[in-house]
Amino acid sequence: MTQQNQSVTKNTLYSILAAGLLSFMGILVETSMNVTFPKLMQTMHVPLTTVQWLTTGYLLVVTMMMIASAHLLKRYPAKQLFLVAISCFTVGAVLAACATTFPVLMTARVIQALSTGISTPLLFHIILTQIPRRQTGTYNGMAAMIISLAPALGPTYGGLLTTNVTWRAIFWWLLPLIVIVFLIGQTHLDLPANDRHDRFDWQGFVWLAALLIGLDLTFNQAGQHGFLSVNFGIGLLVSLGLMFGLIHYNRQSAVHLIDLKIFRNLVVDWHLLAYFLLQFINIGSSFVLPNVAQLVLGQDAFTAGLMLLPGALLGASLAPVAGHLLDRVGAYRPILSGLVAMVIGCLALVLWQAKLTVILIGSFYLILRVGFAFAFGNTITNASQQVAMHQKADINAAFNMAQQYAGSLGTGILAAIIGACQLMPGAAKTTTAAGAHIDYWVLLLLAGIALGSIWQSRRISKESRNA
């Protein structure tokens, strides 16, 4: 049977559930940790520019695993990858729960990042290869809902435990769910490898890893020493050198991390840009807003997490609706509508920044999350429909890498802006608020660019159909 005509089996549904829940736990812990930063800064005696590496470093490792996922998904059976992923998550959870120093906690988060970097591409690979095309929008929407529930619950989950128990409980309380997910995946995952002889581009991987790490370290220097510092300038020059080195290598090499032919399609390129910016805004705002609530408005961790809950829950619940809408009316109407909503949400943060309250922040975040729900999953779905079946793993790897690194870079840049402002004279509350105001402008600009990129993609699609 072709993918178009086949029915969805029970094993496929349980496989999606297992991979989805493992990804859910990885993202849940990531967003839960954001509200623990003030507490960790106090107990582990590290500044914001250091503690934010729990998110930035985590997402950076996830990014690298996702770019390797095109090779992993081709060469290894799904069950084998799943078992490696859930083992890494379990080890990381126990180590993090027992950590007494920041380096140990950071090591635990890196180990857990290996898990999420495998499980998320595995989730979308199952959908893109096992679900009929006429239903991919709906199933991608369901996957997006599972994953979106994590940032919906993460800040509240982390805030509740940090305020009333201990931040270590964030990890301990997941152990029963880990056992359930293991049993589901062990029983039902049976997707075989389709190219056991696929070669991995180690040199390209090293070049790309060096570039991504260099960019993150560069903006970390900006947060510690300012954007006009020599440290930031040197880091920027090194990063540019690494970028040109990677470009030169890809032109000369016969083997690549992913099939670069997918980028010959301009519709894919514009969608990839929008997808990157969507996640930059999503993860960036979930980092900035809870810290503003605590460091500027004086709220506790539980309140800071709770204020994001309504928007995150509504956004997560709308993801399947958005995917079903794509299957019925096409991709561009829901994507463009979602991006307009995100522009409005970012604009509201800019205009009301001096009068922000917990209720206002929660309301504006709700607008952002509704927009994100309609745009995010549909963007990768529409892009994946532009390539051949044998390129599904490649486009899956490219988009998942982009969205994870967007979260890493977004957290790093927005934290660097706040950190640079905190270097200025004045009370921490005032300088933090000033940095957050600049962050809101950055988010608004990027939302506008994302909207423009999808509008451009729509124009190209129309011209192709009329040609």
C-alpha positions, 0 to 999 in steps of 0.5 A: 500500500502507498502512504496515501492509501494506507490506514493508521495502525494501532502500533503507529498510534502508540508509537506516536504516543510514546515518542510524543510523551518522551518529547513532552517530558523533555520540553516540560523540564526545560520550561519548568527550569525557567522559573527556577532561575532566581532560586538557582542564582541564589542557592548556587551563586551564579548570575543570570548569564550563567544560569540561563545556560540550563536552557541555552546549553540544553537546546544547543545539544538538542539542536546538534542531535536533531541535525544528526537525526536525518542520519540516525533515522535512516540507519537505525530502527525506531525502537533502538533510538527510542531506548537510547533516548529514554535511557538518557532522559532517566539518567539525566533526571536522576543526576539533576535531582541529586545535583548540588553544584551548577556543573553537575546540574548542567551535565545532567541537562546535557544528558537529557538533551540527547533524549529530546534531540532523538525523540522529537525528530522520531515523533515527526518521522513516524507521522511523515512516513506512516500517516496518509498525506491527507491526514498529516496536518491533523496528526502533526497538529496532535503532535504539536498539541502534545509538545505544546502542553509541555510549555503550557504546564512547565512554568506552573509545574516548576513554579508550584514545586519550587515554591512549595517543595523543591526544584529537585522534585521537577525531576523526581515526579517524572519517574513514574511517567518514564516507566509508562512511556518505556512500556508503550515504546518497548511494546509498539515501536517497530519502524525499521531502518531504511538505509543501514549504509547511510554515511554520516558527515562528521566533518560537517557536523563538527563545523556546524557544532563549532558555529552554533556553540560559537554564536551562543558563547558570543552572545553570552559574552555580550550579556557579561561584558556588553554588546560594545565589548572586545569579547563580543566583537572577537566572538562575532568575528570568530563566528563569522569565520566558522560560518564561511568555513562551513559554507566552503566545506559544504561546497567541496564535500560530497557527503552532507548532514542533510540533503541540501537539494531541499533548499532549492525550493524557495517555499521550503526556505521561507517556511524554514525562516518562519519556523525558526522565528516562531520558536525564537519568539515562543521560547524567548518569551517564555524565558523573559516573561517569568523573569520579569514577573519575578525580578521586576514585579516581585512575584514568586515562582509559582505566580510567574509560572501560573500567569502563562498557563491560560495562554499555553493551555489554550494554544496547546488545545488549538494545535489539532484544530489548526492542523485540521484546518490545514487539511480542509482549507490549505496551509496559508490561511491558518499560518498567516492568521496565526502570525498576525496574532503573534505580531499583535501580541508582541506589539501589545508588550511593546506598547504597555511595557511600562504598565505591565501587570501579571494579568496583562502579561498573561493576556498578551501571552495568550494572544502569542500562544494562540497565534503560535498554535495556528502557525507552528505545526502547519508551517512544517506540515506545508513545507514537508509536502514540498519534498519527495518521500525519500527527503522526509527525514532530511526536512524533518531534521532541518526544521527540528534543528532550526526550531531547537536552535531558535530556542537556544539562540533566542534565550541566549540573545534575550538574556544577553540584552537583559544582562547587558542592561543590568551592567548599567547603573541603577536598581536591578528592577529598573535595569531588568525592565529596561532590558525586557523592553528592548527584548519586546521590540526584538520579538515584534521585529522578528514576528513581522519578518516571519509574517513577511516570509510566509506572505512571500512563500504564498506569492511564490506558490501562487505563481507556480500554480499559475505558470 
